[in-house]
Amino acid sequence: MTTTTVHDSAKPQVRRHHRRLSPGRILAWAAMIAFLIVTLFPFYWMLRTALSTTRSLPSAPNSLLPVDFTWGAFERVLGLGTKAQAVAEGGSGASVNFWLYLRNSFVYAGAVTLGQVFFCSMAAYAFARLRWPGRNLVFGVFLGALLVPPIFTSLPNFILVKNLGLLNTLPGMILPGFLMTPFAIFFLRQFFLGISREIEESAALDGAGPWRTFFRIILPMSTAPVTTLAILTFIATWNDYFWPLLVGNNEQTRVLTVALGVFRSQTPAGSPDWAGLMAATLIAAAPVLVLFFAFARKIIDSIGYSGVK
């Protein structure tokens, strides 16, 4: 009888590759960490200031930790603190109707985002796929509008809103940016041009018209760029300051960006309530940060997304 011995050397061996820490990799990691610290440090400094009392901040201006730690700034911004407590901590005692301003910001940014995504996607599809007289000329006019600074259109838009009787109203703030922007149409048109025409031809053979093809086939395939456009539009509108200040500067239509400027101006003896201002700024920035991190994957996917599946 012959006995066959299986040696360990005959078994498949898994080789583990370890990347060596070369000087170049160490330098790259160090540069990345330094860039991350520089980027995040202003947010930490805002949080440190918000957790301090305005009266105690001048005593330790270079301290990395909160000076006389307190949640008072967040409490008075959210309407949970009293005026006496705010004055005791060095605040101005000015009240912030935070929830009203937050609602106005959400309505303003949300309505502009929905309008632009809906109308710009249809316009971009018309420029990319439909054939009609003067299409290239009209698209050239839209591209030319990208060269016009927004400040140049503020006065005509203000006169239009005033003539319509929409000053100090949310519709008056929303109207100029509701229908379209040249960048949004250009952004989506470039994506639609990359979608294979065979998909639309197959849909046409099945009896689908342009409307059904767009809403049932093209739009679901364009989730990544549409989501990216929605996020960029929402963030830009949320951070907008000049137009809401120009059109909606009363208490009922004031948005958070304008309210923060008003809150800063309500200062005792010219000394701003830095703790309250930083607390309000952090809370105002929270929805944008949450939105960005929640849809970060969509933004990354839209960069290399192809129209053919």
N, C-alpha and C positions, 0 to 999 in steps of 0.2 A: 504494500500500500504506500502510495506517495502522498506526503503531507505538504500542502502548499501554505507557505507562511506569507501573510500580507504584512509588509513592513510599513511603518508609519510614513516612510518617505514616499510611498506610492500614493498616499491619500492627497487629495487636492488641498493645497495650502493657500490660505488667504493671507495675502500680503497687505500689511498695513502701511500706508504711506503717511508719513508725518511731514508736514511742511516746516521747513526750518525757518526760524525767525531771522531773516536777513536784515541788514541795516536799513534797506529800503522799506521793508514792511514795517519795521519799528517806527521809522520816520513817518510813514503814511498814517499809522494808527495814532501817533502822537499829534499829528496835524489835525486828524479828524476829531480827536477828543478835545483839542484846544478850540477848534471851530465850534463844537457842540457847547462847550462851556461859555464861549463868548456869545453864542446865540441865546442860550437859556438864562444867562445871568440877569439881563434886564427884567425878565419875568420874576425871578427870585427876588430882585430888589424891590419890585412892586409889591410882592407878597410881604416882604419884610417891613416895608413902609405901612402897608395896610394893617398889619398886626401890631403896630406901634401906636402910641398916642402922639398927636400933633404937638402937644405941649412939651413932650420929652424929647422929640427928635433933635432939636438943636443941641442938646447936651451931649449926644454921641452920634454925630453925623456920619462917622466912618465905621460904625459898628455893623458887623455882618449879621448880627442877631437882632430880633425885634427889641426896640427900646420901650420898656414898661409894657410888656405884652398885654394885649387886650383884644377882644372881639368887637369892641364898641363901634369901630368904623363900619364893619359889615352890618351890624345891627341897625345903625342909623340910616344906612343906605337902603336896607330892606324895610325900613319903617318900623323896626322893632324897638328902637331906642328912644329915649326922651330928649327933649331939647336941653334940659339941665345937664344930663349926662354928656351930651355932645359938647356943650360949652366947657364942662369940667375937664374934658379930654383935649381941649384946645381947638375944637371945631367951631364953625361959625354959627351953629344952631339952625342953619338953613335945612329945610326938609326937601327930600327928593321923592317925587311920586314915581318910584321905580317901576312898579308893575304896570302903570299906564304907559310909561315911555317904552317899556319892554314890549307891550302889546303893539304899540304903534310901529316899532321897529320890525317886528315879525310880520305885521300886515303889509308894511311898505316893501320890505325885502322879498317876502313870499309872493306878493302879487306881481311885482316886476319880474321875478324869476319865472313864475308860471307863464306869464304872458310872453316873455321873450323865448322861452323854450318851445312853446306851442307854435307861435307865428313864425319864428325864425327857422324852425325845422321845416315847415311847409314851404317857406320862401327859398330855402337852400335846396330843397328837392326840386323845386320848379327851375332854379338856375342850373342844376346839375343834370337833370334828366329830360324835362319837358322842352319841346321845341316850339318857340313862338317868336313872332317878329320883334326885333330890337332887344332880344335877350342879352346879347353880349354888351350892347350899349348901356342898358340899364345896370348890368352888373358892374361895368366900368365906373358908372356914377356912384354906385355903392362903395367901390374900392376907393374912389376919390374922397368919399366922406370920412375915410379913416385918417386922412391928413388934416382934418379940421379939428382943432382942439375943442374939447367940450365947453370951455368957458365962452367960446364964441356963440354957442347956441343957447346959452343961459338966458340972455335978454329976450330973444324972440320967443322962447318957450314961456318966459315969465309973462310977457305981454299977452300971449295966447291964453294962458291959464287965467290971467286977470280978466280978459274979455269974456271968458266963459263963466266967470263968477265962481271960480274954484280955488281962490286963495284961502289959505288956512284950512284946507280940507285934505283928507288922505287921497281922494281921487285926483286932486290937483297935483299932488306929489308923485303919484304913480303914473299918470298919463304920459308924460314925455318918454319914459323908458319902457312902456308897457308893450308896444308892438314889436319893436326890433332894434337891433344895433348892427352896424356894418360888420363888426368883428364876429358876432355870433353867426351871421349868415355865411361869411367867408369860412369860418371854422367848420361848420357842418357841411357846407358844400364840398370842401376838400375831402371829407370823409365819404360822402355819397358818391363822389366820382370814383372812389376805389372799390365800390361794390360791383360785383360782376353783373353785367347786363343779362346773362343767361338766367339769373334768378327771376328778373322781371319778365323776361320773355316767356319763361315757363308759367308764371302767374297769368300772363296775358292769354296764353293758350288755354288755360283753365277758365277763362272768362272774367278775370279780375280787371277792373278799371284802375285808373291812376289813384283814386282815393283809397280803394281797398288795398291796392298794392302797397301804398305808403303806410297806412295804419296797421295792416295785418302782417306785413313782411319786412319792409324797410325799417320802420321805427323800432320794432322789437330787436332787430339786428344791431341797432345803433345805441344800445343801452349805455355802453361805455362813454362815447363822446357826448351824448346828451346829458348824462349824469355829470360829467366833467364841466360842461357848459353851465349846468344848473348851479353847481357848487361855486364856480368862479363868479357867476352873476350874483348869487346870493351874498357872497363875501364882499364884493365890490359895492353892492347896494347897501348892505348893512353898515359899511364903513363910510358911506357917503355923508358929507357934512354940509357942503355949500348949498346944494339945491334944497334939502329940507330946511335949512336955515332961511333961505330966501322965500320959500313958499309957505312953509308950515311952522311958523314961529310962535304960535299961541300954545297955551297949556294943553289943549285937547289933542293937538296934532304933533306935538314935539316928540322927536325920536331920541334914542339914547345918546347918539353922538352930539346932538345939539344940547341935550340936557346936561351932559358932562361939562360943556363949555359954560353954561349958565351957572352950574353949581360951583365951578372954579371962581367965577366972578363975584359970588356972594361970600366975600371974605371979610373977616374982622380986621380992621386997621391994615389992610393990604397984605395980610399973611394968609396964604391959601390953606385950606384944610387938606393937607397932603394925604393924610391917612384915609380920610373919607373919599378923596378923589381916586386914589389908587385902588381902594376896595371897589368902588363903582366901576372903574375901568376893567378890573379883573372879572367882575361878574358880567359886564357887557361883552367881554371877549370870549367868555366861556361857551356860548352857543356856537360860535364860529369854529372854535378849536374842536369841540365835540363833533361837529359836522364834518370837518376836514379829516379827523382821524377815523371816523366811522366809514367814510367813503374813500379812503386813501388808496385802497386796492383798485377801485374803479378808475381813479385818475391814472394810476400806473398802467393798467391794462389798456387804456385808451391810446397810449403812446404807440404800442405795437400791435394794435388790434387790426385784423384784416376783415374784409367784408365777406370772404368765402369761408364757409364752414364745411 
